[in-house]
Amino acid sequence: MNKKNQTVVTEFFLLGFGSLHGFRLLLFLLCFLIYITCMIGNVMIIALVSTSHLLRSPMYFFICHLSLSDMLLTSDIVPNLLHIILEDGKAMPFIDCITQFQLFGASTGTECLLLTVMSYDRYLAICNPLSYTSVMGMKLKYHLVAGSWALSFAITLTIAVLMSNLYFCGPNVIDHFFCDFVPILQLSCSDTHLVQMVDLILTAPVTLLPFICIIVSYICISVVIAKIPTGTGRQKAFSTCSSHLTVVCIFYLSLIAIYLVPASGRSVVALKILSLMYSVITPSLNPLIYSLRNQDIKVAFAKLVCWR
């Protein structure tokens, strides 16, 4: 194929929700309200953890960074999404599209790793309570969080650089509301096997392995909780990890529904709605879940309101 005789694509056009044109205003208002709710909720979590002496344990430090990851994810997707809804689509320069994908992948990977770190934290607290303070010290919690951010950004940056070297010469229309991995590769005129192989090899450490670690951690936790003789003791032990378990279930169910369930027989609209739930709605639910199911956060919030 002679590249000299072909037009090089310098921008992509995101279609968004063109098939839902009649509900454009309603969809815009819904996404805008959810985005504002997400930002306010996560900022509140970060503020409470930063200021309250009741929220000094490693678990809340990890929750704080989970909120940062959620804010990065939604801020990467939603502002462009709102523009796409109003204008019935949006042209994005090639570099902006690759950058959006990189930030999306990095925040998603970070969330996977942080949820794994939090499951390990709950495992130590419930299964090895006597050694919890000595093991989960200041140095380890900082290393775990820094490692989660650094590994995710390094992996997605590597994939983004490979994608930026692909050749695009044909259609430039992406029938989605953000620049995801598969839609971009489908438009490339280059051989994408190397990029797909590298993506498969590098993303396993931040998706599949964390999921396995979380399952193993909660199996061990369940075994220990089942051995507690009193119902009150079992309930108290489970309540310390119920919020995290709820967030894990919502997060991974969304991932599985979008990326692991076969796309055959599933409409493009259904895929977009699932992606919308994962990238917009789920991050806004996390602070709500932790606020409603965590007594320490409730108390810290009540004290902050009374002090104000």
Secondary structure by P-SEA (a helix, b strand, c coil): cccccbbbbcbbbbbcccccccaaaaaaaaaaaaaaaaaaaaaaaaaaaacccccccaaaaaaaaaaaaaaaaaaaccaaaaaaaaacbbbbcaaaaaaaaaaaaaaaaaaaaaaaaaaaaaaaaccccccccccccaaaaaaaaaaaaaaaaaaaaaaaaaaaaccccccccccccccccaaaaaaccccaaaaaaaaaaaaccccaaaaaaaaaaaaaaaaaaaacccaaaaaaaaaacaaaaaaaaaaaaaaaaccccccccccaaaaaaaaaaaacccccaaaaaaaaccaaaaaaaaaaaaac
